[in-house]
Amino acid sequence: QVQLEESGGGLVQAGGSLRLSCAASGGTISSYNMGWFRQAPGKGREFAAAIAWNGGSTLYADSVKGRFTITRDNAKNTVYLQMNSLKPEDTAVYYCVRTLRWPPSSNMGAWGKGTLVTVSS
């Protein structure tokens, strides 16, 4: 059974950058679409970004478009989320998901436990 582990979260000032990683073990990501979702305090889980199994397509939520970039390295079994120009409203727990569904949805796939990103103003 695949396990996904997110890392790279932390505290950053507004305007700063972070790079999140999601490493898979016990299974491959190479045949799967990968996504990042986030959940802010007191809110539901929302889609942030996704990348197709072969890297040929990407999707972004309007709120992160132009600031976040999702990439994948199938050889390393890892997906990344580069987050630039961070805003306080980006504060959330960020989760990665492995799924056959495109675009990814919040109720399907294999999920990690999340990594907390806090952006101070």
C-alpha positions, 0 to 999 in steps of 0.5 A: 500500500502506497504511503505519501509523506509531505515535507517542506512546510514551515513559517514564512513571511508574506512574499516569501517562498517554500518548496513542498515535497511529497515522497511516495513509498510502497508504490509508484507514482509514475502511472498516477495523476498527482495533486496538492490540496490545502485546508485552512483553519476552519475551512474545507479542503480545497484544490490547489494544483495537479499534474498528470501522470506523464507531466503533460498537463497541469492545473491550478486553482485561480488563487495560486495560478502564477505563484505556485508550480507543480512538478514531478520526478517519477524516477524519485517517486516525488512530486513538488509544489514550488510556492512563491509570493506567498500570502497570509491566505495561503496558510493551510495544511497542504496534502498531496494525493495520488489518484487515477482521477483527472482532475483530482478530487478531494474524496478519492485517491491515496493521501498523505498526512499533510504539512503545515504552511504558515505565512505571516503578514 
